[in-house]
Amino acid sequence: MEVGRISVGWQGDGMLPDFRLETHFSKWEFRAEHHLTASDAESMSMRDLLAYATPEQRAEFDDFWLGYTETWGAPDLREAVAGTFASRTADEVLCFAGASEGIFAANTVLLDADSHAIVVTPNYQSHETLPVAICEATGVPLDPTDGWSLDIDRVAAAVRSNTKLVTINFPHNPTGAILSADRYAALIELCRHHGIHILHDEIFHGLGPTGTEHLPLIADEYELGLSLGVMSKSYGLPGLRVGWIASQDRDVLERMERLKHYLSICSSGPSERLAIIGLQHRDELLARNNAIIDENLPKWDAFFADFPDLFAWERPQGSCMAFPQYLGPDGVANFAERLVEEAGVLVLPSTIYSSDLGPTPDDRFRIGAGRRGLDVGIAAMQAHVEGRAN
């Protein structure tokens, strides 16, 4: 159907499959005593965030008008987002209610039933299920024997005459991998040659062990690049539900803005004010969150060193997640199920990240390193593993 300038090309019955990760979290996230698989950095209270605010910004909340805001996002919020890029401007930013709305909008306006999309696997599920619901898609697996890197030759081999979109995510969920700069540049040149948009899920940009070298943001590097960002992950502020896509492609932004009229319409006004404060103090928030990762990764090092026959461990390159290998004969799904039911420790088995586009590892599990209070959870996990061994 046509909605103004928006081409909506859903095929089949329009039904999306169960979102495995979110369903799993719906069951366990607030029931499990020890949440050791979080993909977001340590959050903060309103008081802590407002401590960064100017007196004028704090006073603004007393008389704040609780009406609708602009569909594009408040102008000063878009200016603050643009300030995180090397050369983007506020009119090249469209705000969303979190990152998921942006993922939905980008796939819906860029793809139709006659299109083809390429996605990396494993992946955050909506990066696969949304294009598959609209058109044909090809999965290109990341290689665990090559640091979970992306083989650009395999991407090139997957390109068709009707390929409209390549979706990537670095730092990667769930592995924490970061693509090398040369492969990133090669991917951009490949897509530029074929006129293919790149949706880069950059929601973990800036997050990782101190000294992590992150890729340049795709909206700065490529005229058909879409940079997906959010306050949830690197900044540790998921409760604000403020995300964005930045792009040099103004036509795509305008089409997504019109689709947004059918979705959230606009962001929460108070959340926009709080997001501006966070973005204005981006360096402080990232330094705080990365220091927590620095503190937590040695704790995971020590845990896995105690069980070399049961786990294979490798530190992540970026983000606050890792994807260790489970070597037990019972399988990772059984291990994760017993761990949460018997010890109250929540991890994500790699079965959550299975793909319909090709095989993905079935012997891994996702853990987090971005939140405080990790010690008690690791102690419970250690006791469980030792108890099962005896």
N, C-alpha and C positions, 0 to 999 in steps of 0.2 A: 504494500500500500504506500501511498505518498502522503506525507505530513508536511505541508509547506515545501521546504527544500530538502527534507530528510527522506532518504530512501531507506525503507525498513524491509529487509528481505528475509524474514524468518521463514524457514521451510518446515515441512512435516506438520506435526500437531502443535508445534510451538512450545512443547513441554521441556523443561530443563531437568536434568537428573538430580538426584539428591546430592547436596553439597556435603561431601563426606567429612571434610575437616570441621565445618561449622556444626554439623550434626553431632560429631564427636564432642566438640567443645560444649554444645548445648547440654549434653548429658553430664559432662565431667568437670568443666572449667570451674564452676562455683561449688562443686561438691568435693572434689579431691582436696585433701589437706595440703598437698605440696605440688604446686604448679611449676614443673621443671621444663616446660616446653614452650614458654612464652616467646613470641617473636617481636614483642615490643619492649622498648627500654623502660626502666623504672619510671612510673608516673609520679605526679606530685599533686599536692592539694591546691585549691584555689588560693589559699594564703601564701603558699610558696611561690606560685606563679606571679601573683600580684606584688610580691616583694620586689620583682624586677620592674614593676610599672612606675611611671612618674606619678606624682600627686594628682596631676590632671587626669591621667588615665584611670586612676582608682576612683576619683570623684565622678568620672563620666558614668559609672554604673548607677549612681543614685537617681539620675534623671534620664536614664537611657530609655529611648522610645522602642517599645516591643512590637513594632510593626514589621511588615515585609521588608526585605532587603533586595538589592539588585540581583537579578538572575546571574549575571556575570560574576558577582562577588563585589563587595565594597571596594571602591577605587583605591583606598589606602591599603587594604589587604592585598589586592592584586599588585600594588606597587611594592609591598614588602616581599611578596613571593618573587616578583621579577628581580628583586635585589639579591636573590640567592643564585642567580644566573650570571654568566659573564657578559651577556649582551642582549638579553631579552627586556621587553618593556611591558608595562601593565596591560596594554591592549593586546598582548600576546598570551594572556593568562585567562583561563576560565576556571572558576571554582566549582567544586562539587561537594556533596554530602559524603565525605570520606573518599577513599580510593575506589571502592567497588562501583560506585555510580559512574566514575570516570571510565573504568574498564568497560562497563556496559555501554556507555555512550559511544566510546571510540569504536568498538566492534560493530555497533548497530549502524553508525553512519558511514563507516568505511567499507563494509562488506554487504553483499547481497547474494542471492541464490546462485548467481553466475560467477562468483568470486572464488578465490582460493587463498588460504592463509597458511602461514608457517609459524609453529610455536616450538619453543624448547620444552623438553621433558627431562625429569619431572618438573612440575610447575604448580603454582597456585591454581586451583581447579578452574576458576572462571576464565583464565587465560586460554583454556582448551575448550571447555564446554560451550562458551558463548560463540566462538567462531564455528564450532561443529554444528551448533543449532542453526546457523545461518547458511553455511556453505561447506564445501570440501576443505579439509585441513590436513596438513602433514606435520608429524612430530619429528623433531631432530633431537636426539638424546644427547645430554651432556655426558662426558666421558669421565667416570670416576678414576680411571687409571691415568688420566691427564689433568688432574686437579679440577675435575668437573668443568673442563673447558668446553668450548663450542667449536666444532669442526666447520669452518666456513665453507670448505669444499662440499660438505654434505648439505649445507644450506643452499649453495649454488645449484646442486643437483636437484634439489626439491623445487626450485623456482619454475613456475609455469607462465604461460603468456597471460593468464588471468590472475596471477598472484597480486594481491592488493596490500597485504599486511604481513609483516614479520613482527612477532612479539618476543621480547627478551626481558630478562630480570637479573640485574647485577648491582650490588651484591644479591646473590641468588637465594631464594626461599625454596628448599630448606637447607641448602648446603653451606651457604655463606661464601660461595665462590665469587671471584671477580674476574671477568674476562680480561685477557692481556690487551694492552693498548694497541698492538699491531693487529690483532684479530678484530678488535672493535673497529678500527679504521678500515679494515678489509670488508667487514660486513656493511659499513656505511657506503663504501664505494660500490659494492655489489648492488645494494638497493637503489642507489642513485642511478646506476646504469639502467636498471629496469623500471625506475619510477615507482618504487614500492615504499609505502609508509613503514616506519619503524615505531612501534609503541614500546617504549622502554619503561618498565616498572622500576622506578628509582626510589621507592619509598624507604629504602635502607641507606640511601646516600648519606655519607658523613658519619655513619655509625660503624664502629668496629674497634679493634684494639688500637691503642694510640699509635699513630704513624701509618695507619692504613692509607694506601694510595687509591683513591676512587677515580673512576672514569669521568671524563668530562660529560656534562649533561647533554643528552641527545638533541634537545631543542636548540642548543648553542652550536652543535656540530653539523646538523643536517637539516636542510630546508623542509624535508618531509618527516622530520622526527617529532614525536609526541612524548614529552616528559611527564610521567605520572608521579606526583608527589602527594604527601599527606602529613598531617601533624601527628599521626598515630605512632609511627614506629621509631624513627630516629630521635624524634623530640619527646617521645613518651607521653603524648597527650591525646590518646584515642577518644576520650570522652568529648572532645570538642567536635568531632565528626566534620572536620574541615580538610578537604583535599583539593587538588587542582591538576589540570593539564596545561602545560605551556607548549606553544608551537609557533613556528614561523608561518604555518599554513592557516591563514586567517579564514579561508573558506570552510575548512573542517571545524574550526572553533565555532563559527557561526552556526553550522549545522548541528553541532552538539548542544549549543545554547538553546536552539529551538526544540531539540529533543528533551532537554532538561525541563521545559515547560510541562511535560508529561510525567516528570519524575519528582524531584524535591522542590522544584520551582526556584527556591533560593535557600541560602544557608541560614543558620541561626544567627541573629544579630549579636547577642552576647558572645557566642563562640567566635565570631569574626574578630571582635575586640580582643579577646584573649589570645587568638592565634597571632594577631599583630604583635602583641607583647612578646610571645614566644619567638617569633621570627626576628624581631629586633634584638633579641638576646640569643640568637642562634648559636654563636660561638660558646657562650657559657653553658647552654643546655647540652650541646654535643660533648663538650669537655667533661661535664658531670656524668653523662651517660657512658661515655667511653672509659672513664675511670672505673666505673662499676664493672665493665667488661674486663678491664685489666686486672681487677681484683678477683674476679670469678674464674677466669680461664685456668689459673694455676690450681684451683680447687678441682676442676674437672680433670686436669692433668693427673693429679694425685689419685683421684678415684679410679680412672681407667688404668693407671699403672699397677693398681692392686689386682686387676683381673685381666691380664694379657691373653689368657686362653678363652675368655668369654666375649671380649670386645676388641675391636680395632679402632683406634682413635687418631684423628687428625684435626688440628686446630682449624677453625674457619679463617678465611682471608679477610672477611668483613662481616658486617651485621652483628647481631647478638645471638646467632643460631649456629648449631653444628649438626652433623648428620653421621654419627658414629655407626659402625657396623656391629651387628649382633651375631656372634659365632655359635650360639647355643643350638643344640639339635632340635629343640622344640619350636623354633621359628619365632620371628620378632613379634608377630601379632599375639601369640600366646604369652610371650614375655611381657608385653606392654599391658595386656589385659590383667594378668596376675599382679603386676606391679601396682596398678591403680586400685584393684579390688582388695588386695591383701595388705598393701603398705600405704595406700592413699597417695601414691606418687604418679603424677600424670606426665607421660611422654607421648609423642605421636609416632606410631609405627609407620613404616614406609608404605604399607598397604593403603594408607590414606591418600598417598600420592600416586596411586596407580593410574595408568593412562590407557585410553582406548586406541591411541595412535601408535602404540608399540610398547615393547617391554621396558619396565623401569625396575630399579633395584627393589628386591623384596626382603632384604636382610638389614635394613637400616632403621634408625629412629631419630626423631628430631628432639634436640634439647636446647634450652635457652641459657644465656649467660648475661642477660641484661638487667636482671632484677636483684635487689638486695634480699638478704635472708636466705641465701642459697645453702648455707651450711646444714640447716636442720633437714632440708629436703634430701640433700646428698647423704646425710647420715641415715635417713630412713631407707633410702635406696640401697645403701651399702649393707645395712642390716638385713634387708630382704634378700639380697643376692647371696650373702653369706649363709643365711638361714636355709635357703634352697639348696645350697651346696652341701650342707651337713645332713 
